[in-house]
Amino acid sequence: QVRLVESGGGLAQPGGSLRLSCAASGSIFSISRIGWYRQAPGKQRELVAVITSGGTTVYADSVKGRFTISRNNAKNTVYVQMNSLKPEDTAVYYCNVVHGTPAQMVWGQGTQVTVSS
């Protein structure tokens, strides 16, 4: 069984910063992709940023230039540094891992990010 532990959410002011972390543990086999999605009230879950095993990164257009994703392969941990936060970044942020063959997808429980003055 795979376990994802997310941390770092909370309240930030517009223009502020937060850093989210997600540590994967358990029966993890060959992570092919790890990253973050988010879901705001009344909206569908959307990709924020992901990073592949080869280091390729993909960002949502709305966060490009403001968010930076990174990973520590030895610790099976992924981070997203979120700068210049906007109220529209308010959402529950979910960690997502794709691993193994055939590929299996695992979701974290989510962490709330609120951007408000």
N, C-alpha and C positions, 0 to 999 in steps of 0.2 A: 504494500500500500504506500502511496505517495502522499506526503504531507507538505503543504506550502504554508509558511508562516510569514505574514505580511506585517510591516511596521512602518511608522513614520507619518501616518496621516494626521490630520488635525485641522486647526483653524489658521489661516494666514490672511494678511491684508492684501489688497490689490497691489501688485508690484513686488510682493514678497516672494519667499522661496520655501520650498519643502523638499525633503528627500525621502523617497519611499524605498524600502528594501523588501526583498522576498527571498527567503531561504527555502530551498527544496531539500527534503530528506526522505528516507525510506527506500523503496525499491525503484530507484531511478536508474534507468539504463539509457545511456547515450542521448542526452538532451540534444534535440535538433534545433529547438527554438524556445526562447523564453522571453517573456515580456509582460506588458501591461495593457489592459483594456479599461474602459470606464463606462459608467452608466449614470446618466443624470435622470432626475425624476421625469417620468413621462416620455423618456427617449429610449431608443434602442442602445444596446451595448455596442461600443465602438472601439476600434484599435487606437491606442495611444502611441505605443512604441514597442517594437520587438527587436531582438537580436538573435541571429542564427549562430550555430556552432562554428561557422566560419568567420564570424565577426561582422557579417552584413547587418546593417541596421535599417529599419523602416520606421518612419514617423508619420503620424497624421499631419496633414497640411496645417491644421490649426495649432500645432505645438512646435513645428519646425523653428529652430532658432531660439527656442525658449527652454525646451526639455532636452536632456541628454541621458541616454540609456547606456549602461555599462554592466559588465558581468565579471564575476570571479569564478572561473571554472572549477578551481580546486574546492571551493566552498559551495558550489551549485547555488550561487546567490546572484540575483540581479538587482540593480539599483536604477532609479530614475531620479535625476536631479531636475527639479521643476523651478525655474526662475521666471521672473516677470509674470507672476500668476495673475489671472483675470477672473472675475466673478463667473464667467462661463466655463471655467475649469472645475467648478464645483460639481462633484459627482462621487459615487463610490468607485474606487479604483480596485480592479481585480488583477491579481497575478495569474499568468497562464503559462503552462509548460507543455510542450510537445516532446515526447520521448519514446524510445523503444522502436522495435519493428515487429509487427505493424505499429504505426504511430498511434500513440495514446495521448489524449488531451486531458489535462488536469487543471482545475480552477481553484484559486484560493477563496477564502470566505469574504474578502473585500475589506477595504479600509476607507473610511470617509475622509474626503478632502473638501473643506469649505473655504471659499475665498470671499471674504466680506469685510467691510470696514465697520 
